[in-house]
Amino acid sequence: MMFCALLVTFLIAFVDSQFNYDSWIDLKKATPTKISLDEEKVLAFGIQGSGRGQCQTDTNLRCGIKCSCISNRRYCCRQRKDWDSLSHSEKTRFLDAVYDIATGRRGWARRNHYVRLLYIHERFWLTAIHKRDEFFPWHRIYMLRIENLLRSVDCRITIPYWDWTKQPARWWESSIFNYRYFGSNVDQRTGRLTHHAQCPSNGYFSQQNRFTDLRNRCLVRQFTYNVAPASYERIQRILSWTSFRQFESSLRHEHGVPHFMVGGESTGLFFTERAAEDPLFWVHHSNVDYQWYQRQTRYLETWDEFWGESDLKNRRLSAFEETMGQAINPFRHGKGGVCVEYVENDDRYEKMLEKLQNSRFDNLNSGSGFALSKIECLERSRQFPSQIFTLFRTSAFEKNDFLRKRNQDGDC
């Protein structure tokens, strides 16, 4: 018994030594920067420019690409934007392309390519793509694949991101679930929100619009209203942790919450290995990639940190030709070295830092890092859905550490 007790004590000490919960924001180990492209990022990410001495002003080119002038050189990147910042025509342009490709209206070659991509996600569901090594880089390349397919229809299209951190308490009221876009979860008989599993009652991908999954059936969603995604403060706290291991584990599991709350329990498509068959998958994972992008571009010292294994970057990603190293750099990822830049359209980050600074003087953060209101922390009373741990086959150690840290921070 004494030996067991000593062993447990050793393991606890070992675990604590492996997870450094320090935050760059709290300890000021690095200066958080804006995520837009600038000279500092050009140097850090090794981006190759063109036209030395010929670039004087930033320009917006066609095909969703913006060229920035930095030190008299031109750097051109695809622009991915917040869903809410798009005009109605930009939203419908994206949705039209997805719908037309998925239903074969843009030719069966594109339809077959699209189907192959969906089957890849289903086939590799229980492999490395949802574990620590490949989750972030694999999905970055996966998104690039579908984006390139959409751009073959209309080169102005890039995948927007659904920022579910904006209204975590009432996420179902997001504009993305508007009846004109991805559709609401309203019972067709009563006209009220429903908990029942059902086909989207309206929107582009509804049964009435003759949209089907790969089994030739309607999509099925089952909203779970008593579960909420992480708030902006919670995500930014995760992004600022100096421990890559803790950051990766936390964000990977937090990403599962929108899958669960939209797909619901076990009957909703969005919470299964077939989640990619719901086009909501792309805007959700665009947001997850955006969050990783924020960490990389705000804390440049470790933008290419990936488990501390140099040989890992040369390993090929499951089902793809790209290596992990070709996926890690957001400004040169994929075989063609595609530059992607996410557009931030509000000042929440600056306000959060100001709030954090004020809270230091008020109560030394109370150990949490953020002073949050009752409204902001409404989702605190909602337990993290344990089904996510089951779905991802999370080890008991990783699960307990994630929940311990979540509870310790008191973050939303």
C-alpha positions as CSV (number, residue, x, y, z in Angstrom):
1,M,0.0,0.0,0.0
2,M,2.8,2.4,0.9
3,F,4.5,1.6,-2.4
4,C,1.2,2.5,-4.3
5,A,0.9,5.7,-2.4
6,L,4.4,6.7,-3.3
7,L,3.8,5.8,-6.9
8,V,0.7,7.9,-7.1
9,T,2.6,10.8,-5.5
10,F,5.3,10.5,-8.0
11,L,2.9,10.4,-10.9
12,I,1.1,13.5,-9.7
13,A,4.4,15.3,-9.4
14,F,5.4,14.1,-12.9
15,V,2.1,15.2,-14.4
16,D,2.4,18.7,-12.9
17,S,6.0,19.0,-14.2
18,Q,4.8,18.1,-17.7
19,F,2.1,20.7,-17.8
20,N,3.1,24.3,-17.5
21,Y,-0.1,26.4,-17.1
22,D,1.7,29.7,-17.3
23,S,0.3,32.2,-19.8
24,W,2.2,34.6,-22.0
25,I,-0.5,37.1,-21.3
26,D,-0.2,36.8,-17.6
27,L,3.6,36.6,-17.3
28,K,4.3,39.0,-20.2
29,K,6.8,36.5,-21.6
30,A,5.9,37.7,-25.1
31,T,4.1,40.7,-26.5
32,P,0.8,39.7,-28.1
33,T,0.6,41.2,-31.6
34,K,-2.2,41.8,-34.1
35,I,-2.9,38.8,-36.3
36,S,-2.7,40.8,-39.6
37,L,0.4,40.4,-41.8
38,D,3.3,42.7,-41.0
39,E,7.0,42.8,-41.3
40,E,7.6,40.9,-38.1
41,K,5.5,38.0,-39.4
42,V,7.1,38.1,-42.9
43,L,10.4,37.4,-41.2
44,A,9.1,34.9,-38.6
45,F,7.2,32.8,-41.1
46,G,9.8,33.1,-44.0
47,I,7.2,34.4,-46.4
48,Q,8.5,35.1,-49.9
49,G,7.4,38.5,-51.4
50,S,7.7,39.8,-54.9
51,G,8.2,43.1,-56.8
52,R,10.8,44.8,-54.7
53,G,10.6,48.6,-55.0
54,Q,7.4,48.4,-57.0
55,C,4.8,48.1,-54.2
56,Q,3.4,51.3,-52.6
57,T,-0.1,50.5,-51.5
58,D,-2.1,47.5,-50.4
59,T,-4.5,46.2,-53.0
60,N,-7.5,43.9,-53.0
61,L,-7.2,41.6,-56.0
62,R,-10.0,39.5,-57.5
63,C,-10.4,35.9,-56.3
64,G,-10.5,36.6,-52.6
65,I,-6.8,37.6,-52.4
66,K,-5.3,40.7,-50.8
67,C,-1.8,41.9,-51.5
68,S,0.0,43.8,-48.7
69,C,2.9,46.1,-49.2
70,I,5.6,45.5,-46.7
71,S,9.1,46.9,-47.1
72,N,8.3,47.7,-50.7
73,R,7.5,44.1,-51.5
74,R,4.2,42.5,-52.3
75,Y,2.8,39.7,-50.2
76,C,-0.5,38.1,-51.4
77,C,-2.8,36.0,-49.3
78,R,-6.3,34.5,-49.5
79,Q,-8.6,36.2,-47.1
80,R,-10.9,34.2,-44.8
81,K,-13.5,36.3,-43.1
82,D,-15.9,36.1,-40.2
83,W,-19.3,34.8,-41.4
84,D,-21.0,37.8,-39.8
85,S,-18.8,40.3,-41.7
86,L,-19.9,38.9,-45.1
87,S,-22.6,40.6,-47.2
88,H,-25.6,38.6,-48.1
89,S,-24.3,38.1,-51.6
90,E,-21.0,36.8,-50.3
91,K,-22.8,34.3,-48.0
92,T,-25.0,33.0,-50.8
93,R,-22.0,32.8,-53.2
94,F,-20.3,30.4,-50.8
95,L,-23.5,28.4,-50.0
96,D,-24.4,28.2,-53.7
97,A,-21.0,26.7,-54.5
98,V,-21.2,24.1,-51.7
99,Y,-24.8,23.1,-52.7
100,D,-24.1,23.0,-56.4
101,I,-21.0,20.8,-56.0
102,A,-22.6,18.5,-53.5
103,T,-25.7,17.9,-55.7
104,G,-23.8,17.5,-59.0
105,R,-24.9,20.8,-60.5
106,R,-21.3,21.7,-61.3
107,G,-20.5,18.5,-63.0
108,W,-20.0,14.9,-61.7
109,A,-16.2,15.3,-61.6
110,R,-16.5,17.9,-58.9
111,R,-19.3,15.9,-57.2
112,N,-17.1,12.8,-57.1
113,H,-14.1,14.8,-55.7
114,Y,-16.4,16.2,-53.0
115,V,-17.7,12.8,-52.1
116,R,-14.1,11.4,-51.9
117,L,-13.2,14.2,-49.4
118,L,-16.2,13.3,-47.2
119,Y,-15.4,9.6,-47.2
120,I,-11.8,10.4,-46.2
121,H,-13.0,12.0,-43.0
122,E,-15.3,9.1,-42.2
123,R,-12.6,6.5,-43.0
124,F,-9.9,8.1,-40.9
125,W,-12.1,9.2,-38.0
126,L,-10.6,6.9,-35.4
127,T,-7.0,7.4,-36.6
128,A,-4.4,10.1,-35.9
129,I,-6.6,12.9,-37.4
130,H,-8.4,13.4,-34.1
131,K,-5.4,12.8,-31.9
132,R,-2.7,15.2,-30.8
133,D,-0.2,14.7,-33.6
134,E,-2.4,15.4,-36.6
135,F,-5.5,17.1,-35.5
136,F,-4.6,20.7,-36.3
137,P,-2.3,20.2,-39.4
138,W,-4.6,17.5,-40.9
139,H,-7.7,19.6,-40.8
140,R,-5.8,22.6,-42.1
141,I,-4.9,20.7,-45.3
142,Y,-8.4,19.1,-45.4
143,M,-9.9,22.6,-45.5
144,L,-7.5,23.7,-48.2
145,R,-8.7,20.8,-50.3
146,I,-12.4,21.7,-50.1
147,E,-11.6,25.4,-50.5
148,N,-9.7,24.7,-53.7
149,L,-12.6,22.7,-55.0
150,L,-15.0,25.6,-54.2
151,R,-12.7,28.0,-55.9
152,S,-12.8,25.9,-59.1
153,V,-16.4,27.1,-59.3
154,D,-15.8,30.7,-58.3
155,C,-12.3,31.9,-57.5
156,R,-13.7,34.6,-55.1
157,I,-14.7,32.0,-52.6
158,T,-12.8,31.3,-49.4
159,I,-14.2,29.5,-46.4
160,P,-15.6,31.9,-43.8
161,Y,-15.3,31.1,-40.2
162,W,-18.3,30.7,-37.8
163,D,-17.1,32.4,-34.6
164,W,-19.2,30.7,-32.0
165,T,-17.3,32.6,-29.2
166,K,-19.5,35.6,-29.9
167,Q,-22.6,34.5,-28.2
168,P,-22.0,31.2,-26.3
169,A,-25.0,31.5,-24.1
170,R,-27.5,31.6,-27.0
171,W,-25.5,30.2,-29.8
172,W,-28.6,28.9,-31.7
173,E,-29.5,32.5,-32.4
174,S,-26.3,33.0,-34.5
175,S,-27.0,34.5,-37.9
176,I,-25.5,31.3,-39.4
177,F,-28.7,29.4,-38.5
178,N,-30.8,31.9,-40.3
179,Y,-33.5,30.3,-42.5
180,R,-31.8,31.7,-45.6
181,Y,-28.4,30.1,-44.8
182,F,-27.6,27.0,-42.9
183,G,-31.2,26.7,-41.5
184,S,-32.7,26.8,-38.0
185,N,-33.9,23.9,-35.8
186,V,-37.5,24.8,-35.8
187,D,-40.3,22.2,-35.6
188,Q,-42.2,22.4,-38.9
189,R,-45.5,21.8,-37.1
190,T,-45.3,24.1,-34.2
191,G,-42.8,26.7,-35.5
192,R,-40.9,26.5,-32.2
193,L,-37.3,25.4,-31.4
194,T,-37.1,21.7,-30.9
195,H,-34.8,19.3,-29.1
196,H,-35.8,16.4,-31.4
197,A,-33.5,15.0,-34.0
198,Q,-34.8,16.2,-37.4
199,C,-33.8,17.3,-40.9
200,P,-33.1,21.1,-41.1
201,S,-36.5,22.7,-41.4
202,N,-35.2,25.4,-43.8
203,G,-32.1,26.8,-45.4
204,Y,-29.8,25.6,-48.2
205,F,-29.3,22.1,-46.9
206,S,-32.9,21.3,-45.9
207,Q,-35.0,18.4,-47.0
208,Q,-37.3,20.7,-48.9
209,N,-34.3,21.9,-50.9
210,R,-33.5,18.3,-51.8
211,F,-30.2,18.2,-50.1
212,T,-29.1,14.7,-49.0
213,D,-26.1,13.1,-47.2
214,L,-24.0,10.3,-48.8
215,R,-26.7,7.7,-47.9
216,N,-29.2,9.7,-49.9
217,R,-31.0,10.8,-46.8
218,C,-31.6,14.2,-45.4
219,L,-29.1,15.7,-42.9
220,V,-30.0,15.2,-39.3
221,R,-29.3,17.7,-36.5
222,Q,-30.4,17.6,-32.9
223,F,-29.7,20.8,-31.1
224,T,-28.6,20.4,-27.4
225,Y,-29.5,23.8,-25.8
226,N,-28.1,23.2,-22.4
227,V,-24.5,23.0,-23.8
228,A,-22.5,26.1,-24.7
229,P,-19.3,26.6,-26.7
230,A,-16.3,28.3,-25.0
231,S,-16.4,32.1,-24.8
232,Y,-13.9,34.4,-26.4
233,E,-12.1,34.8,-23.1
234,R,-11.8,31.1,-22.5
235,I,-10.3,30.5,-26.0
236,Q,-7.9,33.4,-25.7
237,R,-6.7,32.0,-22.4
238,I,-6.1,28.6,-24.0
239,L,-4.2,30.2,-26.9
240,S,-1.9,32.0,-24.5
241,W,-0.8,29.0,-22.5
242,T,3.0,28.4,-22.8
243,S,2.5,24.6,-22.7
244,F,1.8,23.5,-26.3
245,R,0.5,20.2,-25.0
246,Q,-2.1,21.8,-22.8
247,F,-3.1,24.3,-25.5
248,E,-3.5,21.5,-28.1
249,S,-5.5,19.2,-25.8
250,S,-7.8,21.9,-24.5
251,L,-8.6,23.4,-27.9
252,R,-9.1,20.0,-29.5
253,H,-11.7,19.1,-26.9
254,E,-13.3,22.5,-26.9
255,H,-13.8,22.2,-30.6
256,G,-15.9,19.1,-29.9
257,V,-18.6,21.2,-28.1
258,P,-20.1,22.8,-31.3
259,H,-20.1,19.3,-32.8
260,F,-22.1,18.0,-29.9
261,M,-24.5,20.9,-29.4
262,V,-25.5,21.0,-33.1
263,G,-25.4,17.2,-33.7
264,G,-26.6,16.3,-30.3
265,E,-26.3,13.0,-28.4
266,S,-25.9,10.2,-30.9
267,T,-28.6,10.8,-33.5
268,G,-27.3,14.1,-35.0
269,L,-25.1,13.8,-38.0
270,F,-22.7,16.6,-36.9
271,F,-21.6,14.5,-33.9
272,T,-20.5,11.4,-35.7
273,E,-17.7,10.3,-38.0
274,R,-19.8,11.6,-40.9
275,A,-19.8,15.2,-39.6
276,A,-18.2,16.5,-42.8
277,E,-21.4,15.7,-44.7
278,D,-23.0,18.7,-43.0
279,P,-21.6,21.8,-44.8
280,L,-21.6,23.5,-41.4
281,F,-18.4,21.4,-40.8
282,W,-16.4,23.7,-43.0
283,V,-17.2,27.0,-41.4
284,H,-16.8,25.4,-37.9
285,H,-13.3,24.1,-38.7
286,S,-12.4,27.3,-40.4
287,N,-12.9,28.9,-37.0
288,V,-10.8,26.2,-35.3
289,D,-8.0,26.8,-37.7
290,Y,-8.4,30.5,-37.2
291,Q,-7.9,30.0,-33.4
292,W,-4.7,28.0,-34.1
293,Y,-3.7,30.8,-36.5
294,Q,-4.2,33.4,-33.7
295,R,-1.9,31.5,-31.4
296,Q,0.8,31.3,-34.2
297,T,0.6,34.9,-35.2
298,R,0.2,36.5,-31.7
299,Y,3.1,34.5,-30.1
300,L,5.7,34.3,-32.8
301,E,8.4,32.8,-30.6
302,T,6.8,29.4,-30.9
303,W,4.6,29.5,-34.0
304,D,6.1,26.3,-35.4
305,E,6.1,24.4,-32.1
306,F,4.7,21.0,-32.6
307,W,5.4,18.5,-29.9
308,G,9.1,19.2,-29.9
309,E,9.9,16.4,-32.3
310,S,11.8,17.5,-35.4
311,D,11.2,14.4,-37.3
312,L,7.4,14.7,-36.9
313,K,7.3,17.6,-39.3
314,N,8.6,15.3,-42.1
315,R,5.8,12.7,-41.5
316,R,3.1,12.6,-44.1
317,L,-0.4,13.4,-43.0
318,S,-3.0,10.6,-43.2
319,A,-4.6,10.3,-46.7
320,F,-2.7,13.3,-48.0
321,E,0.6,13.9,-49.8
322,E,1.5,16.9,-47.6
323,T,3.7,16.5,-44.5
324,M,3.0,18.1,-41.2
325,G,5.7,20.6,-41.8
326,Q,3.8,21.8,-45.0
327,A,0.7,22.3,-42.9
328,I,2.1,24.1,-39.9
329,N,3.0,27.4,-41.7
330,P,-0.4,29.2,-42.3
331,F,1.3,31.6,-44.8
332,R,2.9,28.8,-46.9
333,H,0.8,25.7,-46.4
334,G,0.0,22.9,-48.7
335,K,2.0,21.6,-51.6
336,G,1.8,24.9,-53.5
337,G,2.7,27.0,-50.4
338,V,-0.7,28.7,-50.3
339,C,-0.8,31.9,-48.1
340,V,-4.0,32.2,-46.0
341,E,-4.7,35.2,-43.8
342,Y,-7.7,35.4,-41.4
343,V,-9.4,38.7,-41.1
344,E,-10.2,40.0,-37.6
345,N,-13.2,42.3,-37.7
346,D,-13.5,43.6,-34.1
347,D,-11.5,44.9,-31.2
348,R,-12.4,42.2,-28.7
349,Y,-8.8,41.3,-28.1
350,E,-7.7,44.8,-27.1
351,K,-10.7,45.1,-24.8
352,M,-10.0,41.8,-23.2
353,L,-6.4,42.8,-22.5
354,E,-7.6,46.1,-21.0
355,K,-10.1,44.2,-18.9
356,L,-7.4,41.8,-17.8
357,Q,-5.0,44.6,-16.8
358,N,-7.7,46.3,-14.8
359,S,-8.6,43.1,-13.0
360,R,-5.0,42.7,-11.9
361,F,-5.3,45.9,-9.9
362,D,-8.7,44.9,-8.5
363,N,-8.2,41.4,-7.2
364,L,-5.0,40.0,-8.7
365,N,-7.3,38.0,-11.0
366,S,-8.5,35.8,-8.3
367,G,-6.3,33.2,-10.0
368,S,-8.5,33.1,-13.1
369,G,-7.1,35.8,-15.3
370,F,-10.4,37.4,-16.1
371,A,-13.2,39.2,-14.3
372,L,-16.3,38.0,-15.9
373,S,-20.0,38.9,-15.4
374,K,-22.8,36.5,-14.7
375,I,-24.1,36.9,-18.3
376,E,-20.6,36.1,-19.7
377,C,-20.3,33.1,-17.5
378,L,-23.8,31.7,-18.0
379,E,-22.3,28.6,-19.5
380,R,-20.3,27.8,-16.4
381,S,-23.3,26.0,-15.0
382,R,-23.3,23.7,-18.0
383,Q,-21.1,20.7,-17.7
384,F,-18.7,19.8,-20.4
385,P,-20.4,16.9,-22.3
386,S,-18.6,13.7,-21.5
387,Q,-19.7,12.2,-24.8
388,I,-16.8,14.2,-26.4
389,F,-14.3,12.2,-24.4
390,T,-15.9,9.0,-25.5
391,L,-16.0,10.1,-29.2
392,F,-12.4,11.1,-29.2
393,R,-11.3,8.1,-27.1
394,T,-9.7,10.5,-24.7
395,S,-7.4,8.8,-22.1
396,A,-8.4,9.1,-18.4
397,F,-5.3,11.2,-17.7
398,E,-5.9,13.7,-20.5
399,K,-9.6,13.9,-19.6
400,N,-8.9,14.6,-15.9
401,D,-6.2,17.1,-16.6
402,F,-8.5,19.0,-19.1
403,L,-11.4,19.1,-16.6
404,R,-9.1,20.1,-13.7
405,K,-7.6,23.0,-15.6
406,R,-11.0,24.1,-16.9
407,N,-12.4,24.2,-13.4
408,Q,-9.3,25.8,-11.9
409,D,-9.4,28.7,-14.3
410,G,-13.1,29.3,-13.9
411,D,-13.1,30.4,-17.5
412,C,-16.2,30.3,-19.6
